[in-house]
Amino acid sequence: MPMPGGAMVPPHGDAWLRSPVGLGRAVAVLLGVVVAVDLFAIWAGLKMYDVTGILADGGIGDTVQRDADHADSLAAAAGVAQLVALAATTAVYLVWFHRVRINAEVFDPFGHEMGRAWTGWGWFVPVVNLWFPRRIMLNTWDASRPAGTRTSHGLVNVWWAMWIVALVSDRTASTAHRTAHTALELQQAAGQKLFSDVTDIAAAVLAALVVLRLTRMQNEKALRGPVPPGEPVPPGEPVPAVVRDHR
């Protein structure tokens, strides 16, 4: 929207730079915790898969019962640990995501298709959560790229594809476990949960790479500062907004 004198009003409101480095590192560490917890869940899942296989083959006795109880305890502990790790990571990730989005508005106020609120709601609203976060990430990625370059979206696209696979496989495994009634069905559900945990590890590793890469891009671009007055802007590069705050 133009203002008197020809200036353009940023469509998403005032934007200011704040360093994403601390938050980015915190998210990466928490994603590492997610990976560690998933590895524990895989170990617990293997125990469950083995004991349900024995039960499905007709195995009985005190030893089998003890192994089954132990596997149940491990699975329950892994489930709680995964829930806690996911909640903590999600909270910090959303703060980081909102910050890098606002930073990106400083770099390019007009290159964003969605409002800031979607950096949070976009992950939770059904259906749109399958593509809104990716679109916001791509807009942020493009605004944060070094001047005069065309940074590939490959890493973001691979991460998002793996995230969708992990999300679907987790829901499939949860449904299979909830509806299982026989030892064989429990074993099949355990196998699906193992696949879900493996895909979740891959998604977490890729997410950490995306977070660290985007954080580095923004930090380096902020340190370079705005284009000095009178200096030509590379073709296709938006004129940077005034940096009001860089902490």
Summary of the structure (lengths in Angstrom):
residues: 247
radius of gyration: 23.1
end to end distance: 29.3
largest distance: 85.9
contacts: 735
relative contact order: 0.16
helix: 69%
strand: 1%
